[in-house]
Amino acid sequence: MTQLLGIVFIGLAAIVAGLYFYTLFLAKRVEAGMPPEGRFITVMGNRLHYLEQGTGPTILLIHGLSGVAQHFGYSVMAQLARHYHVIAIDRPGSGYSIRHPRSSASVAVQADIVAGLIDILRLDKPLLVGHSLGGAVALATALRHPDKLSGLALVAPLTHLPGEVSPAFAALTIRWPWLRKLVAWTLATPLSIRKRDRILDIVFGPEQPPADFGLRGGGFLGLRPSHFVAASSDLTALEHVLPQMQQQYHQLNLPIAVLYGREDRILDPQQQGQALVDAAPGTTLELIDGGHMLPLTQPETTAEFIQRAMQRVQTQA
């Protein structure tokens, strides 16, 4: 019996080791083929990677859950940079940004980091753009640091705590840090590859992801274990802050524009977009045909929406 248990243990250890080295190999290949394209800055102990283009009034772009700055860098940034100074950040732990080991994944802390970046880069009250979870970070920034922003442009934003997590992100609902890291370095990457088509259908549907999403859109960066750990931390931290934020939306006193796809399969336009309109004065909601990943599937429409939000801010200044 003891010998049998030893054989089983050795077999399991070999499987875990194999998965670990497979994950490590893929992560190194991704990083070698997709090195950082932007600059780095340290804010509250977090090393942030950001992309920067253009001149003029500043627009600051924040990506969503399990996303990267390249979601905006794919096309939206270049269009906005014709008229504005545009910055897209990798949120802490995402892309090439590194979250400090003792830093919380709370959107409130992420909002303080965004405010710190605004101060360090000396940005003059930028228009803050948030997609999906980035919308929650943008709203938290507006609630905690209203004097640092000129307005919000939110694309398919998370504004209220959903009743359930989308199946596309079910694997991220791990609450124990040790288990999160174990899964990240063993099962997460191979399962992501195996379930790729199903997940992309939910996240992008009913639209299709761009053919070059993996490289140009930064999709392959999500295969790295550090990305899984950060996304899981982001998701599980929401329940501690978002409900309190929902009670404060009536305090917002700046222009807020919201864009949503009617067929969004991740977040409900009424429960998220219309609910914010009902709670926050001066908020407008624009509905279009499309899904959740509008910065990648409809970059022209997204850029035009952001430009209209900026023009509204400039008119009211």
C-alpha positions in Angstrom: 0.0 0.0 0.0 2.8 2.4 0.9 4.5 1.6 -2.3 1.3 2.3 -4.3 0.9 5.6 -2.6 4.4 6.5 -3.4 3.9 5.7 -7.1 0.7 7.8 -7.1 2.5 10.7 -5.5 5.4 10.5 -8.0 2.9 10.4 -10.8 1.0 13.4 -9.6 4.3 15.3 -9.0 5.4 14.5 -12.5 2.0 15.8 -13.9 2.3 19.0 -11.9 5.9 19.5 -13.0 5.0 18.9 -16.6 2.2 21.4 -16.5 4.4 23.9 -14.7 7.2 23.7 -17.3 4.7 23.8 -20.2 3.2 27.0 -18.7 6.6 28.5 -18.1 7.7 27.7 -21.7 4.6 29.3 -23.2 4.9 32.4 -21.0 8.5 32.9 -22.0 7.6 32.5 -25.7 4.8 35.0 -25.4 7.1 37.5 -23.7 9.8 37.0 -26.2 7.4 37.5 -29.1 5.5 40.4 -27.5 7.9 42.6 -25.5 6.7 45.8 -23.8 5.8 48.5 -26.2 5.5 51.4 -23.8 7.1 53.0 -20.8 7.1 52.2 -17.1 6.4 54.2 -14.0 6.2 53.3 -10.3 3.0 54.3 -8.4 2.4 53.3 -4.8 5.0 50.5 -5.2 3.3 49.2 -8.4 5.3 49.1 -11.6 2.9 50.3 -14.3 3.4 49.8 -18.0 1.6 52.4 -20.3 1.3 53.3 -23.9 1.4 56.9 -25.0 0.5 58.7 -28.3 -0.4 62.2 -29.5 -0.5 65.7 -28.1 -3.2 68.0 -26.7 -5.8 67.5 -23.9 -5.3 64.1 -22.3 -7.5 61.0 -22.5 -6.6 58.2 -20.1 -7.7 54.6 -21.0 -8.3 51.8 -18.6 -8.9 48.2 -19.9 -11.2 45.6 -18.4 -10.9 42.2 -16.5 -8.2 40.0 -17.9 -7.4 42.7 -20.5 -4.4 44.7 -21.5 -3.6 48.2 -22.8 -3.4 46.8 -26.3 -7.2 46.4 -26.3 -7.2 50.2 -26.9 -3.8 50.2 -28.6 -5.2 48.0 -31.4 -6.8 50.9 -33.1 -8.7 53.3 -30.8 -5.5 55.0 -29.5 -4.3 55.9 -33.0 -7.6 57.4 -33.9 -7.8 59.5 -30.8 -4.1 60.6 -31.0 -4.9 62.6 -34.1 -6.4 65.2 -31.8 -5.5 64.3 -28.3 -2.7 63.2 -25.9 -3.7 59.5 -25.2 -2.4 57.2 -22.6 -3.5 53.5 -22.1 -2.3 51.7 -19.0 -1.9 48.1 -18.1 -3.7 47.9 -14.8 -1.7 46.5 -11.8 -0.8 42.8 -12.5 -2.1 42.9 -16.1 -0.1 43.1 -19.3 3.4 44.2 -18.2 2.4 46.0 -15.1 3.5 44.4 -11.8 1.3 44.6 -8.7 3.2 45.1 -5.5 2.9 41.8 -3.4 1.2 43.7 -0.6 -1.1 45.8 -2.7 -4.8 45.1 -2.7 -6.7 44.3 -6.0 -9.6 46.5 -4.8 -10.9 48.9 -7.4 -10.6 51.6 -4.7 -6.8 51.0 -4.5 -6.6 50.8 -8.2 -8.4 54.2 -8.3 -5.8 55.6 -6.0 -3.1 54.3 -8.3 -4.7 55.9 -11.3 -4.8 59.2 -9.3 -1.2 58.8 -8.4 -0.3 58.3 -12.1 -2.2 61.4 -13.0 -0.1 63.4 -10.4 3.3 61.9 -11.4 2.8 62.4 -15.1 1.3 65.8 -14.4 -1.8 65.2 -16.5 -4.3 68.1 -16.4 -7.7 66.6 -15.5 -7.9 64.0 -18.2 -11.0 62.4 -19.6 -11.0 59.0 -18.0 -12.1 56.1 -20.2 -12.9 52.7 -18.7 -13.9 49.5 -20.5 -15.7 46.8 -18.5 -14.0 46.4 -15.1 -12.0 49.5 -16.1 -15.3 51.3 -15.9 -15.6 50.4 -12.2 -12.0 51.6 -11.7 -12.9 54.9 -13.5 -16.0 55.3 -11.4 -14.0 54.7 -8.2 -11.5 57.3 -9.3 -14.2 59.8 -9.9 -15.7 59.1 -6.4 -12.4 59.2 -4.6 -10.5 61.9 -6.6 -13.1 64.0 -8.5 -10.8 67.0 -8.7 -8.3 65.1 -10.8 -10.7 64.4 -13.7 -12.7 66.3 -16.3 -15.2 63.6 -17.1 -15.9 59.9 -17.7 -16.4 57.9 -21.0 -17.4 54.4 -20.1 -17.5 51.5 -22.6 -19.6 48.5 -21.5 -18.7 49.4 -17.9 -19.2 47.3 -14.8 -21.2 49.6 -12.5 -23.1 47.3 -10.3 -22.2 43.9 -8.8 -23.7 41.2 -11.1 -25.8 38.5 -9.6 -23.5 35.8 -11.1 -20.2 35.6 -12.8 -20.1 35.1 -16.6 -19.1 31.5 -17.6 -16.2 33.1 -19.4 -14.6 34.1 -16.1 -15.8 31.2 -13.9 -12.3 29.9 -13.6 -11.2 33.1 -12.0 -13.4 32.8 -8.9 -10.6 31.4 -6.7 -10.5 33.0 -3.2 -7.4 31.3 -1.8 -4.1 32.9 -3.0 -2.1 29.7 -2.7 -4.7 27.8 -4.9 -4.9 30.7 -7.3 -1.1 30.5 -7.9 -1.2 26.7 -8.2 -3.9 26.8 -10.8 -2.2 29.7 -12.6 1.1 27.7 -13.0 -0.5 24.4 -13.9 -4.1 24.2 -15.3 -5.0 27.7 -16.3 -2.9 28.1 -19.5 -3.7 24.7 -21.1 -7.4 25.0 -20.2 -7.5 28.5 -21.7 -6.0 27.2 -24.9 -8.4 24.2 -25.0 -11.5 26.4 -24.3 -10.4 29.4 -26.3 -13.1 29.3 -28.9 -15.9 28.9 -26.4 -14.6 31.7 -24.2 -14.0 34.1 -27.1 -17.5 33.4 -28.3 -18.9 34.6 -25.0 -16.6 37.6 -24.5 -16.8 38.9 -28.1 -20.2 37.5 -29.2 -22.2 38.0 -31.2 -19.3 39.7 -33.0 -16.0 38.0 -33.9 -12.6 38.8 -32.4 -10.1 40.4 -34.9 -8.0 37.7 -36.7 -4.9 39.3 -35.2 -6.3 39.7 -31.7 -3.7 37.4 -30.2 -0.7 39.5 -31.3 -1.9 43.0 -32.2 -4.7 43.0 -29.6 -2.5 41.5 -26.8 -4.6 38.4 -26.4 -1.6 36.1 -26.0 -0.4 38.0 -23.0 -3.4 36.6 -21.1 -1.8 33.1 -21.3 0.8 34.0 -18.7 0.2 32.8 -15.1 0.8 36.3 -13.6 -2.1 37.5 -15.7 -4.4 34.8 -14.3 -3.4 35.6 -10.8 -4.1 39.3 -11.3 -7.5 38.8 -13.0 -8.6 36.4 -10.3 -7.6 38.8 -7.6 -9.5 41.6 -9.4 -12.7 39.6 -9.7 -12.8 38.3 -6.2 -12.1 41.7 -4.7 -15.1 43.4 -6.3 -17.7 42.3 -3.7 -15.9 44.2 -1.0 -16.1 47.6 -2.7 -18.6 47.8 -5.6 -21.8 47.6 -3.5 -20.6 50.6 -1.4 -19.8 52.5 -4.6 -23.3 51.9 -5.9 -24.6 53.8 -3.0 -22.5 56.8 -3.8 -23.2 57.4 -7.5 -25.6 60.2 -6.8 -22.6 62.2 -5.5 -20.9 62.2 -8.9 -20.8 65.7 -10.3 -19.0 65.5 -13.7 -20.0 64.6 -17.3 -20.4 60.8 -17.7 -21.1 59.1 -21.0 -21.8 55.4 -21.4 -21.7 53.2 -24.5 -23.1 49.7 -24.5 -23.7 47.0 -27.1 -27.3 45.7 -27.0 -26.1 42.1 -27.4 -23.5 42.2 -24.7 -23.0 38.7 -23.3 -20.9 39.6 -20.3 -22.7 42.5 -18.7 -26.4 43.5 -19.1 -26.8 47.0 -20.6 -29.9 47.8 -18.5 -28.6 46.4 -15.2 -25.2 48.2 -15.7 -25.6 51.1 -18.1 -29.2 52.2 -17.4 -28.7 51.6 -13.7 -25.9 54.1 -13.7 -27.9 56.7 -15.6 -30.7 56.3 -13.0 -28.3 56.8 -10.2 -25.8 59.4 -11.4 -27.1 62.8 -12.5 -25.9 64.0 -15.9 -25.1 60.5 -17.2 -26.0 59.6 -20.8 -26.4 56.2 -22.3 -25.9 55.2 -25.9 -26.9 51.8 -27.2 -25.6 50.3 -30.4 -25.7 46.9 -32.0 -22.8 44.9 -30.8 -21.3 42.9 -28.0 -18.9 43.5 -25.1 -15.5 44.1 -26.7 -16.4 47.2 -28.6 -12.8 48.7 -28.5 -11.7 45.8 -30.6 -14.8 44.9 -32.6 -15.9 48.5 -33.3 -12.8 50.7 -32.8 -14.1 53.5 -35.0 -17.4 53.7 -33.2 -15.7 53.6 -29.8 -13.2 56.3 -30.8 -16.0 58.5 -32.0 -17.9 58.0 -28.8 -14.9 59.0 -26.7 -14.3 62.1 -28.9 -17.9 63.2 -28.4 -17.5 62.7 -24.6 -14.3 64.9 -24.8 -16.1 67.5 -26.8 -18.9 67.6 -24.2 -16.3 68.1 -21.4 -14.6 70.8 -23.3 -17.9 72.6 -24.0 -18.8 72.5 -20.3 -15.4 73.6 -19.1 
